[in-house]
Amino acid sequence: MIQRAVLTVHGRQFTLNGYLALSKTGGKRLVVENFGAALADVLVKPDGKIFVMRSSQLFRPEWIQRYVVADLECIFGGAPEAGCPVKMLSPTHFVIERRGYTLDLQIVETKPGLQSPEMFDETKRGSP
């Protein structure tokens, strides 16, 4: 899936592109970019284990694990946790409002098909 998002943090807005790949076993690989620069690359295994593949100054590993993965699971998880602050405006448009930030995310393209198993291998630190 290709996503476009606006992240608002304390009144400052950041435009982001997201690329989400789903494995047939339930794994998730999300890459978040801004103007072509990877800000976050995270792998969530089917058992829930989190692997931060790449981080940046804007998206530190702890922030990715705590917030990016929570938002990923909130929108794309099979059973979101109670208290998940997501509003579904349409089947492709979501807004998450948390203390300190708002994420307005839209899915702009979905490409069905099998994904490379290497994309879901935490030992492969290359880009998906």
Order of alpha helices (4+ residues) and beta strands (2+ residues): beta-beta-beta-beta-beta-alpha-beta-beta-beta
